[in-house]
């Protein structure tokens, strides 16, 4: 029996070589290698400035805080995303307002965003006020889910119309594009992740990307406790006195050890994405031939999907099931049986409004966001990594076919 994980990071000898150089240097905290990594990621994504952080969650929180999100404000986020998107907003004191998604792309439904604004807010004096709480609607944090950009053009049009800010949660989407424009190149701040399930990894880690030099400077200060001088800059001068701290900040600093891994990884990003896209096309073909019960990922014309994850949806009609709940029960039995057959899978991600904190705090019911609810129950993430073989992929699809037939 094969044993196929959901993903495996791709390393060669370069990561270890880079880490040894950092260890030998004696400078292992945030320092010159972090700065090099920021520059390398920005060069790839064609963005002016990068601010490396401990995770994408802290990148999101840092960007939100630097751009003024705070208590007394609302921010629209998709209802189907990893919980960190909403949690980062909560950490600022703001209220996340959920919008439903499109089942085809798993990304935020811009029509529902407009509906929320028109139904729940009043535009007065250049600001949108929540009709019930009187909170000001600060902006929108759309997610580029699983490596596919959302309809960021329409999000930007809504933001311009109502004077809203936009921060792109691009945790999964390093390298993703619409036309020739990378995520983060649409006029907004974006935040990316280097978690081991992402295309490249630093173990844990994240980065904020922006073309705004002043904003980048402010975020670099905030990530270092609010200091106006970084530790490596202080070390290069007279380092015996501590710097000034004009405001309270955070410790969101990536280490040079992590950045050393990142420097080796960013060199392989195009190779990794290219191979994952090739293997995604193999899945598309195999599934199309043998699994009518599965809907393969949809990619709009002109979009460049990086396939951080290969996420399908179960087709209730083809399974002869008449409710999302029954579909969810079937999906869970399917994934359990696949695990026993040596094939690791996952649900795509979760409907955040169904998670305990948000359900209890705001009183949501499951079907308040029906598409997010359906994707929570019916999505299936298949194994995808560049070390896979054609036989591995054939085995995955074969075991799914066998399991469905048994179930």
NUGU-70072 format. One record per residue (C-alpha): x negated, y negated, z negated; residue number from 1. Coordinates in pm, 1 decimal, m for minus. Layout:
N
+----------+----------+----------+-----+
:       xx :       yy :       zz : num :
+----------+----------+----------+-----+
:        X :        Y :        Z : NUM :
...
+----------+----------+----------+-----+
***
This chain:
407
+----------+----------+----------+-----+
:       xx :       yy :       zz : num :
+----------+----------+----------+-----+
:      0.0 :      0.0 :      0.0 :   1 :
:   m130.2 :   m344.2 :     89.6 :   2 :
:   m149.0 :   m622.9 :   m166.6 :   3 :
:    m76.5 :   m958.7 :     m3.3 :   4 :
:    m67.4 :  m1276.0 :   m218.0 :   5 :
:    128.3 :  m1589.2 :   m128.9 :   6 :
:   m195.1 :  m1775.0 :    m59.1 :   7 :
:   m571.5 :  m1763.6 :   m116.2 :   8 :
:   m797.2 :  m2070.5 :   m109.8 :   9 :
:  m1063.7 :  m2054.6 :    160.5 :  10 :
:  m1419.3 :  m2096.1 :     33.1 :  11 :
:  m1761.1 :  m2027.8 :    180.2 :  12 :
:  m2103.0 :  m2087.9 :     27.1 :  13 :
:  m2086.5 :  m2467.3 :     69.4 :  14 :
:  m1863.6 :  m2525.4 :   m234.1 :  15 :
:  m2107.1 :  m2352.0 :   m469.8 :  16 :
:  m2404.1 :  m2534.8 :   m316.3 :  17 :
:  m2235.0 :  m2870.3 :   m365.3 :  18 :
:  m2137.2 :  m2793.8 :   m724.0 :  19 :
:  m2493.1 :  m2685.1 :   m808.9 :  20 :
:  m2627.1 :  m3017.2 :   m680.4 :  21 :
:  m2386.6 :  m3203.6 :   m906.9 :  22 :
:  m2474.8 :  m2986.9 :  m1206.8 :  23 :
:  m2845.3 :  m3034.8 :  m1140.8 :  24 :
:  m2795.9 :  m3411.9 :  m1119.3 :  25 :
:  m2661.2 :  m3429.3 :  m1474.8 :  26 :
:  m2375.6 :  m3656.3 :  m1362.7 :  27 :
:  m2061.5 :  m3440.9 :  m1373.0 :  28 :
:  m1784.5 :  m3691.6 :  m1459.7 :  29 :
:  m1634.5 :  m3934.7 :  m1206.5 :  30 :
:  m1920.3 :  m4081.9 :  m1009.5 :  31 :
:  m2075.2 :  m4111.7 :   m663.0 :  32 :
:  m1945.7 :  m3778.3 :   m529.0 :  33 :
:  m1587.1 :  m3880.1 :   m608.9 :  34 :
:  m1644.1 :  m4197.3 :   m405.6 :  35 :
:  m1781.6 :  m3990.1 :   m116.6 :  36 :
:  m1480.3 :  m3758.6 :   m130.0 :  37 :
:  m1241.9 :  m4054.8 :   m125.7 :  38 :
:  m1416.4 :  m4189.5 :    183.7 :  39 :
:  m1409.0 :  m3850.3 :    358.1 :  40 :
:  m1035.6 :  m3798.0 :    301.4 :  41 :
:   m959.2 :  m4152.7 :    413.6 :  42 :
:  m1165.2 :  m4102.9 :    729.9 :  43 :
:   m968.8 :  m3789.0 :    816.2 :  44 :
:   m631.0 :  m3950.9 :    753.7 :  45 :
:   m733.4 :  m4285.9 :    908.2 :  46 :
:   m647.1 :  m4475.6 :    588.4 :  47 :
:   m845.7 :  m4761.6 :    437.1 :  48 :
:   m870.8 :  m4668.9 :     69.8 :  49 :
:   m848.9 :  m4358.1 :   m149.6 :  50 :
:   m815.1 :  m4330.5 :   m526.3 :  51 :
:   m894.4 :  m3978.8 :   m650.7 :  52 :
:   m704.3 :  m3853.1 :   m957.3 :  53 :
:   m661.4 :  m3545.3 :  m1174.1 :  54 :
:   m352.0 :  m3423.8 :   m985.2 :  55 :
:    m86.6 :  m3539.9 :   m740.6 :  56 :
:    143.4 :  m3594.7 :  m1039.0 :  57 :
:    m96.6 :  m3845.9 :  m1190.8 :  58 :
:   m150.7 :  m3994.7 :   m843.9 :  59 :
:    224.4 :  m4052.9 :   m816.5 :  60 :
:    245.0 :  m4201.4 :  m1164.8 :  61 :
:    m56.2 :  m4423.7 :  m1100.5 :  62 :
:     87.7 :  m4553.0 :   m773.0 :  63 :
:    430.7 :  m4610.7 :   m924.8 :  64 :
:    288.1 :  m4798.0 :  m1222.8 :  65 :
:     58.4 :  m5009.2 :  m1004.1 :  66 :
:    347.4 :  m5101.8 :   m775.5 :  67 :
:    569.5 :  m5207.5 :  m1062.3 :  68 :
:    811.7 :  m4921.5 :  m1127.2 :  69 :
:    922.3 :  m4947.2 :  m1490.6 :  70 :
:   1209.4 :  m4920.2 :  m1737.1 :  71 :
:   1531.1 :  m5082.0 :  m1618.5 :  72 :
:   1473.9 :  m4960.3 :  m1263.6 :  73 :
:   1602.0 :  m4674.8 :  m1045.5 :  74 :
:   1410.8 :  m4488.5 :   m776.4 :  75 :
:   1560.2 :  m4254.0 :   m515.4 :  76 :
:   1392.0 :  m3911.6 :   m485.9 :  77 :
:   1498.6 :  m3592.9 :   m305.1 :  78 :
:   1691.6 :  m3334.9 :   m506.7 :  79 :
:   1488.6 :  m3049.0 :   m354.4 :  80 :
:   1122.6 :  m3094.5 :   m445.3 :  81 :
:    872.7 :  m2986.3 :   m705.7 :  82 :
:    972.4 :  m3137.3 :  m1040.1 :  83 :
:    660.0 :  m3357.5 :  m1050.1 :  84 :
:    817.6 :  m3607.6 :   m808.5 :  85 :
:   1091.8 :  m3690.6 :  m1057.0 :  86 :
:    873.6 :  m3643.3 :  m1365.2 :  87 :
:    629.2 :  m3909.6 :  m1248.7 :  88 :
:    915.0 :  m4158.6 :  m1223.3 :  89 :
:   1039.5 :  m4065.6 :  m1570.8 :  90 :
:    689.8 :  m4134.3 :  m1709.6 :  91 :
:    718.2 :  m4497.9 :  m1597.5 :  92 :
:   1046.7 :  m4533.8 :  m1788.5 :  93 :
:   1247.9 :  m4551.9 :  m1465.4 :  94 :
:   1548.8 :  m4338.7 :  m1370.4 :  95 :
:   1519.0 :  m4095.4 :  m1076.4 :  96 :
:   1829.8 :  m4102.8 :   m858.6 :  97 :
:   1863.3 :  m3788.0 :   m650.8 :  98 :
:   1950.4 :  m3775.6 :   m281.4 :  99 :
:   2036.9 :  m3458.2 :    m95.1 : 100 :
:   1817.3 :  m3308.8 :    175.7 : 101 :
:   1855.8 :  m3168.5 :    526.8 : 102 :
:   1852.2 :  m2788.5 :    522.7 : 103 :
:   1673.0 :  m2772.0 :    859.1 : 104 :
:   1363.1 :  m2965.3 :    750.8 : 105 :
:   1389.2 :  m2941.6 :    368.3 : 106 :
:   1329.4 :  m3319.6 :    368.0 : 107 :
:   1535.2 :  m3607.1 :    228.3 : 108 :
:   1860.6 :  m3685.9 :    410.0 : 109 :
:   1835.3 :  m4052.3 :    509.9 : 110 :
:   2212.1 :  m4068.3 :    567.9 : 111 :
:   2268.3 :  m3967.6 :    207.2 : 112 :
:   2018.6 :  m4230.7 :     93.7 : 113 :
:   2227.4 :  m4495.9 :    270.8 : 114 :
:   2546.5 :  m4352.4 :    122.4 : 115 :
:   2403.4 :  m4375.7 :   m230.7 : 116 :
:   2298.1 :  m4737.1 :   m178.5 : 117 :
:   2631.5 :  m4841.2 :    m27.3 : 118 :
:   2841.7 :  m4655.9 :   m286.7 : 119 :
:   2651.0 :  m4708.2 :   m610.2 : 120 :
:   2472.3 :  m5043.8 :   m571.9 : 121 :
:   2552.6 :  m5409.4 :   m516.4 : 122 :
:   2310.1 :  m5627.3 :   m320.8 : 123 :
:   2268.9 :  m5963.6 :   m492.4 : 124 :
:   1990.2 :  m6217.8 :   m473.3 : 125 :
:   1768.0 :  m5989.2 :   m270.7 : 126 :
:   1799.6 :  m5697.9 :   m514.8 : 127 :
:   2017.8 :  m5388.7 :   m543.2 : 128 :
:   2186.5 :  m5346.2 :   m881.3 : 129 :
:   2330.9 :  m5018.1 :  m1006.1 : 130 :
:   2705.6 :  m5073.0 :  m1042.7 : 131 :
:   2717.9 :  m4870.1 :  m1364.1 : 132 :
:   2384.5 :  m4921.2 :  m1545.3 : 133 :
:   2280.9 :  m5254.3 :  m1388.5 : 134 :
:   1934.4 :  m5108.8 :  m1322.1 : 135 :
:   1751.1 :  m5255.3 :  m1023.5 : 136 :
:   1684.3 :  m5010.9 :   m740.6 : 137 :
:   1306.0 :  m5035.3 :   m702.3 : 138 :
:   1252.1 :  m4805.8 :   m407.3 : 139 :
:   1238.0 :  m4459.3 :   m253.5 : 140 :
:    988.9 :  m4175.3 :   m299.0 : 141 :
:   1048.5 :  m3935.9 :     m7.3 : 142 :
:    863.3 :  m3604.0 :      6.1 : 143 :
:    690.3 :  m3454.8 :    310.6 : 144 :
:    795.3 :  m3104.6 :    210.2 : 145 :
:    582.4 :  m2795.7 :    283.1 : 146 :
:    359.7 :  m2990.3 :    526.9 : 147 :
:    626.9 :  m3151.6 :    747.1 : 148 :
:    670.8 :  m3529.8 :    744.5 : 149 :
:   1016.3 :  m3658.5 :    658.1 : 150 :
:   1196.5 :  m3914.6 :    875.0 : 151 :
:    972.9 :  m4186.7 :    737.0 : 152 :
:   1069.8 :  m4428.9 :   1013.9 : 153 :
:   1430.2 :  m4439.0 :    893.1 : 154 :
:   1318.9 :  m4454.0 :    529.0 : 155 :
:   1110.3 :  m4760.2 :    614.7 : 156 :
:   1404.6 :  m4923.1 :    794.1 : 157 :
:   1625.5 :  m4874.7 :    487.2 : 158 :
:   1351.8 :  m5011.1 :    261.8 : 159 :
:   1303.9 :  m5318.7 :    478.1 : 160 :
:   1676.4 :  m5385.3 :    494.0 : 161 :
:   1719.4 :  m5374.6 :    115.8 : 162 :
:   1374.7 :  m5502.5 :      4.5 : 163 :
:   1270.6 :  m5167.9 :   m146.3 : 164 :
:    928.1 :  m5016.3 :   m200.6 : 165 :
:    828.4 :  m4675.1 :    m63.9 : 166 :
:    571.8 :  m4429.4 :   m196.8 : 167 :
:    529.9 :  m4111.3 :      7.3 : 168 :
:    494.4 :  m3789.2 :   m191.9 : 169 :
:    262.3 :  m3611.7 :     50.5 : 170 :
:    145.4 :  m3347.5 :   m196.6 : 171 :
:    184.8 :  m3074.3 :     66.7 : 172 :
:    109.4 :  m3281.0 :    373.6 : 173 :
:   m259.3 :  m3365.7 :    408.4 : 174 :
:   m314.5 :  m3375.6 :    785.0 : 175 :
:     56.4 :  m3390.3 :    874.4 : 176 :
:    150.0 :  m3634.6 :   1151.0 : 177 :
:    429.2 :  m3785.4 :   1354.5 : 178 :
:    288.8 :  m3854.7 :   1696.5 : 179 :
:    m65.8 :  m3969.1 :   1630.8 : 180 :
:      6.2 :  m4123.0 :   1289.7 : 181 :
:    m94.0 :  m3934.0 :    976.1 : 182 :
:    109.3 :  m3928.3 :    657.2 : 183 :
:     21.1 :  m4242.1 :    466.3 : 184 :
:    m24.2 :  m4434.9 :    789.5 : 185 :
:    332.0 :  m4566.1 :    804.2 : 186 :
:    272.3 :  m4875.5 :    593.9 : 187 :
:    323.9 :  m4716.8 :    250.6 : 188 :
:    114.4 :  m4574.1 :    m29.7 : 189 :
:     98.9 :  m4193.6 :    m17.1 : 190 :
:     m7.1 :  m3930.6 :   m271.2 : 191 :
:   m166.0 :  m3594.9 :   m188.4 : 192 :
:   m250.8 :  m3282.3 :   m387.0 : 193 :
:   m555.8 :  m3056.9 :   m403.9 : 194 :
:   m387.9 :  m2777.0 :   m602.8 : 195 :
:   m501.0 :  m2425.4 :   m498.7 : 196 :
:   m178.4 :  m2367.1 :   m303.4 : 197 :
:   m249.4 :  m2666.1 :    m80.7 : 198 :
:   m446.3 :  m2651.5 :    245.4 : 199 :
:   m765.3 :  m2761.8 :     68.5 : 200 :
:   m832.4 :  m2757.7 :   m302.8 : 201 :
:  m1049.9 :  m2900.9 :   m576.7 : 202 :
:   m897.9 :  m2662.7 :   m834.9 : 203 :
:   m669.8 :  m2937.5 :   m960.8 : 204 :
:   m675.5 :  m3291.5 :   m825.6 : 205 :
:   m494.9 :  m3552.2 :   m623.5 : 206 :
:   m545.8 :  m3880.5 :   m441.8 : 207 :
:   m358.0 :  m4199.3 :   m365.2 : 208 :
:   m405.7 :  m4334.6 :    m13.2 : 209 :
:   m337.7 :  m4696.7 :     79.1 : 210 :
:   m439.1 :  m4963.6 :    327.5 : 211 :
:   m396.3 :  m5232.5 :     59.0 : 212 :
:   m742.5 :  m5316.8 :    m80.7 : 213 :
:   m606.7 :  m5511.7 :   m378.1 : 214 :
:   m371.2 :  m5227.7 :   m473.4 : 215 :
:   m654.8 :  m4974.3 :   m447.3 : 216 :
:   m870.8 :  m5189.2 :   m676.8 : 217 :
:   m590.3 :  m5214.0 :   m932.8 : 218 :
:   m529.5 :  m4837.2 :   m926.1 : 219 :
:   m900.7 :  m4766.0 :   m975.4 : 220 :
:   m893.8 :  m4985.9 :  m1282.6 : 221 :
:   m576.0 :  m4826.9 :  m1420.0 : 222 :
:   m707.4 :  m4470.9 :  m1372.2 : 223 :
:  m1009.3 :  m4563.1 :  m1591.5 : 224 :
:   m821.3 :  m4674.6 :  m1903.0 : 225 :
:   m764.5 :  m5021.2 :  m1752.6 : 226 :
:  m1137.5 :  m5098.3 :  m1727.1 : 227 :
:  m1253.6 :  m5350.2 :  m1467.5 : 228 :
:  m1589.7 :  m5166.8 :  m1430.8 : 229 :
:  m1627.1 :  m4797.8 :  m1346.2 : 230 :
:  m1862.7 :  m4577.6 :  m1546.5 : 231 :
:  m2105.5 :  m4520.3 :  m1257.8 : 232 :
:  m2114.8 :  m4894.3 :  m1177.7 : 233 :
:  m2184.3 :  m4969.9 :  m1543.3 : 234 :
:  m2457.6 :  m4703.9 :  m1547.7 : 235 :
:  m2624.3 :  m4865.4 :  m1244.7 : 236 :
:  m2653.9 :  m5194.3 :  m1434.5 : 237 :
:  m2706.3 :  m5257.3 :  m1803.5 : 238 :
:  m2496.4 :  m4977.3 :  m1945.2 : 239 :
:  m2539.7 :  m5023.0 :  m2317.3 : 240 :
:  m2228.3 :  m5242.7 :  m2358.1 : 241 :
:  m1875.6 :  m5115.9 :  m2299.1 : 242 :
:  m1667.8 :  m5296.1 :  m2035.1 : 243 :
:  m1365.2 :  m5518.6 :  m2086.6 : 244 :
:  m1017.4 :  m5358.4 :  m2088.0 : 245 :
:   m769.7 :  m5633.2 :  m1997.0 : 246 :
:   m471.1 :  m5394.0 :  m1988.5 : 247 :
:   m373.3 :  m5046.5 :  m2107.3 : 248 :
:   m447.9 :  m4779.6 :  m1850.7 : 249 :
:   m489.4 :  m4403.8 :  m1817.0 : 250 :
:   m759.1 :  m4140.7 :  m1791.0 : 251 :
:   m676.2 :  m4000.3 :  m1446.4 : 252 :
:  m1033.7 :  m3954.8 :  m1326.3 : 253 :
:  m1140.5 :  m3670.0 :  m1097.8 : 254 :
:  m1483.5 :  m3526.0 :  m1181.6 : 255 :
:  m1783.3 :  m3509.7 :   m948.5 : 256 :
:  m1769.8 :  m3130.0 :   m992.5 : 257 :
:  m1421.5 :  m3123.3 :   m839.4 : 258 :
:  m1518.6 :  m3373.6 :   m571.4 : 259 :
:  m1817.2 :  m3157.6 :   m476.9 : 260 :
:  m1575.6 :  m2873.8 :   m401.6 : 261 :
:  m1356.2 :  m3121.7 :   m214.3 : 262 :
:  m1643.5 :  m3237.5 :      5.5 : 263 :
:  m1696.5 :  m2880.8 :    126.0 : 264 :
:  m1322.9 :  m2828.1 :    167.7 : 265 :
:  m1249.2 :  m3142.9 :    370.6 : 266 :
:  m1502.7 :  m3025.9 :    629.2 : 267 :
:  m1285.4 :  m2715.4 :    681.2 : 268 :
:   m943.8 :  m2887.1 :    678.3 : 269 :
:   m890.1 :  m2890.2 :   1053.7 : 270 :
:  m1000.8 :  m2527.9 :   1078.1 : 271 :
:   m766.1 :  m2424.8 :    795.3 : 272 :
:   m466.3 :  m2614.7 :    932.4 : 273 :
:   m530.7 :  m2490.2 :   1284.4 : 274 :
:   m540.4 :  m2127.0 :   1172.4 : 275 :
:   m231.7 :  m2166.5 :    952.2 : 276 :
:    m44.0 :  m2317.2 :   1246.2 : 277 :
:   m151.0 :  m2022.8 :   1462.6 : 278 :
:    m34.3 :  m1774.9 :   1202.5 : 279 :
:    292.6 :  m1967.0 :   1157.6 : 280 :
:    355.2 :  m1919.3 :   1530.0 : 281 :
:    295.0 :  m1544.4 :   1486.6 : 282 :
:    553.0 :  m1537.2 :   1206.4 : 283 :
:    798.0 :  m1729.6 :   1426.1 : 284 :
:    765.0 :  m1464.7 :   1696.2 : 285 :
:    779.7 :  m1161.5 :   1464.7 : 286 :
:   1077.0 :  m1295.1 :   1272.1 : 287 :
:   1257.2 :  m1391.1 :   1590.9 : 288 :
:   1216.7 :  m1034.6 :   1716.9 : 289 :
:   1306.9 :   m839.3 :   1403.2 : 290 :
:   1469.7 :  m1053.8 :   1133.1 : 291 :
:   1788.0 :  m1227.8 :   1251.8 : 292 :
:   1877.6 :  m1278.1 :    884.0 : 293 :
:   1591.7 :  m1531.2 :    854.2 : 294 :
:   1583.0 :  m1886.4 :    990.3 : 295 :
:   1224.6 :  m1988.6 :   1068.5 : 296 :
:   1092.2 :  m2337.6 :    981.5 : 297 :
:   1224.5 :  m2613.7 :   1206.0 : 298 :
:    981.7 :  m2870.2 :   1347.6 : 299 :
:   1127.7 :  m3182.3 :   1517.9 : 300 :
:    973.9 :  m3284.1 :   1848.2 : 301 :
:    660.9 :  m3494.5 :   1803.0 : 302 :
:    597.7 :  m3376.2 :   1445.9 : 303 :
:    275.8 :  m3197.0 :   1345.3 : 304 :
:    352.0 :  m2940.4 :   1072.1 : 305 :
:     51.3 :  m2829.6 :    862.6 : 306 :
:    234.8 :  m2532.0 :    705.8 : 307 :
:    106.0 :  m2575.3 :    354.1 : 308 :
:    376.5 :  m2314.2 :    300.5 : 309 :
:    573.8 :  m2107.0 :    550.2 : 310 :
:    930.1 :  m2137.9 :    419.8 : 311 :
:   1232.8 :  m1967.8 :    576.1 : 312 :
:   1602.8 :  m1973.7 :    491.8 : 313 :
:   1832.0 :  m1675.0 :    463.6 : 314 :
:   2128.7 :  m1686.4 :    701.2 : 315 :
:   2443.9 :  m1610.2 :    498.9 : 316 :
:   2649.8 :  m1535.5 :    807.8 : 317 :
:   2401.3 :  m1278.7 :    939.5 : 318 :
:   2387.2 :  m1120.1 :    593.5 : 319 :
:   2770.9 :  m1111.7 :    577.7 : 320 :
:   2767.5 :  m1301.5 :    248.4 : 321 :
:   3029.8 :  m1565.9 :    180.4 : 322 :
:   2867.3 :  m1782.6 :    m88.0 : 323 :
:   2536.0 :  m1942.7 :   m178.0 : 324 :
:   2550.1 :  m1768.1 :   m514.7 : 325 :
:   2573.5 :  m1423.0 :   m354.7 : 326 :
:   2296.5 :  m1524.2 :   m117.2 : 327 :
:   2081.3 :  m1624.3 :   m410.8 : 328 :
:   2138.8 :  m1291.2 :   m582.0 : 329 :
:   2045.9 :  m1110.4 :   m260.5 : 330 :
:   1736.6 :  m1329.1 :   m215.1 : 331 :
:   1616.5 :  m1250.7 :   m566.6 : 332 :
:   1662.3 :   m876.0 :   m518.8 : 333 :
:   1475.9 :   m904.1 :   m187.9 : 334 :
:   1180.0 :  m1088.4 :   m340.7 : 335 :
:   1163.9 :   m844.9 :   m632.4 : 336 :
:   1156.2 :   m544.9 :   m397.1 : 337 :
:    890.7 :   m709.4 :   m180.0 : 338 :
:    672.6 :   m763.1 :   m486.1 : 339 :
:    695.7 :   m390.4 :   m559.6 : 340 :
:    587.6 :   m326.6 :   m197.7 : 341 :
:    276.9 :   m543.0 :   m244.7 : 342 :
:    408.6 :   m859.3 :    m76.2 : 343 :
:    408.0 :  m1170.4 :   m295.9 : 344 :
:    672.6 :  m1431.0 :   m211.8 : 345 :
:    832.5 :  m1734.4 :   m375.2 : 346 :
:   1143.2 :  m1946.9 :   m342.1 : 347 :
:   1058.0 :  m2262.7 :   m147.1 : 348 :
:   1082.6 :  m2498.8 :   m443.4 : 349 :
:   1363.5 :  m2594.0 :   m679.2 : 350 :
:   1669.3 :  m2814.1 :   m691.3 : 351 :
:   1552.3 :  m3057.3 :   m957.8 : 352 :
:   1904.4 :  m3157.2 :  m1061.3 : 353 :
:   1957.3 :  m2795.6 :  m1177.8 : 354 :
:   1655.2 :  m2795.0 :  m1410.7 : 355 :
:   1727.5 :  m2825.8 :  m1781.1 : 356 :
:   1596.3 :  m3174.4 :  m1852.7 : 357 :
:   1770.9 :  m3340.6 :  m1557.4 : 358 :
:   2086.2 :  m3131.0 :  m1581.3 : 359 :
:   2126.2 :  m3208.0 :  m1950.9 : 360 :
:   2026.6 :  m3574.4 :  m1936.6 : 361 :
:   2241.6 :  m3672.7 :  m1638.8 : 362 :
:   2516.5 :  m3409.6 :  m1648.6 : 363 :
:   2465.8 :  m3282.0 :  m1294.3 : 364 :
:   2657.3 :  m2983.7 :  m1164.7 : 365 :
:   2489.9 :  m2745.6 :   m916.5 : 366 :
:   2685.1 :  m2856.1 :   m610.9 : 367 :
:   2639.5 :  m3229.9 :   m660.4 : 368 :
:   2366.0 :  m3186.9 :   m398.1 : 369 :
:   2488.2 :  m2890.3 :   m191.1 : 370 :
:   2196.4 :  m2867.7 :     51.0 : 371 :
:   1938.7 :  m2878.4 :   m227.9 : 372 :
:   2142.9 :  m2616.8 :   m413.6 : 373 :
:   2153.6 :  m2392.2 :   m105.1 : 374 :
:   1779.6 :  m2426.5 :    m41.0 : 375 :
:   1707.5 :  m2347.9 :   m405.0 : 376 :
:   1898.3 :  m2019.4 :   m367.4 : 377 :
:   1822.0 :  m1917.3 :     m9.4 : 378 :
:   1464.7 :  m2028.4 :     64.2 : 379 :
:   1182.7 :  m1775.3 :     93.4 : 380 :
:    811.9 :  m1858.7 :    108.7 : 381 :
:    610.3 :  m1594.7 :    296.0 : 382 :
:    237.7 :  m1531.3 :    245.5 : 383 :
:     22.5 :  m1760.7 :    457.9 : 384 :
:   m353.7 :  m1815.8 :    442.5 : 385 :
:   m627.7 :  m1815.0 :    698.9 : 386 :
:   m786.0 :  m1489.0 :    578.2 : 387 :
:   m469.8 :  m1298.2 :    677.7 : 388 :
:   m489.5 :  m1051.0 :    964.2 : 389 :
:   m231.0 :   m979.8 :   1232.6 : 390 :
:   m173.2 :   m646.2 :   1058.7 : 391 :
:   m104.7 :   m827.2 :    729.6 : 392 :
:    164.6 :  m1040.1 :    891.7 : 393 :
:    316.9 :   m740.0 :   1067.4 : 394 :
:    322.6 :   m559.0 :    731.8 : 395 :
:    502.4 :   m851.5 :    564.1 : 396 :
:    773.5 :   m862.0 :    828.2 : 397 :
:    802.5 :   m481.0 :    837.8 : 398 :
:    854.4 :   m465.7 :    460.5 : 399 :
:   1116.3 :   m742.2 :    476.9 : 400 :
:   1303.3 :   m548.4 :    747.8 : 401 :
:   1287.9 :   m224.8 :    547.9 : 402 :
:   1398.2 :   m397.8 :    228.4 : 403 :
:   1692.9 :   m578.0 :    385.4 : 404 :
:   1811.1 :   m252.7 :    540.8 : 405 :
:   1793.0 :    m79.0 :    199.6 : 406 :
:   1967.0 :   m362.4 :     17.4 : 407 :
+----------+----------+----------+-----+
***
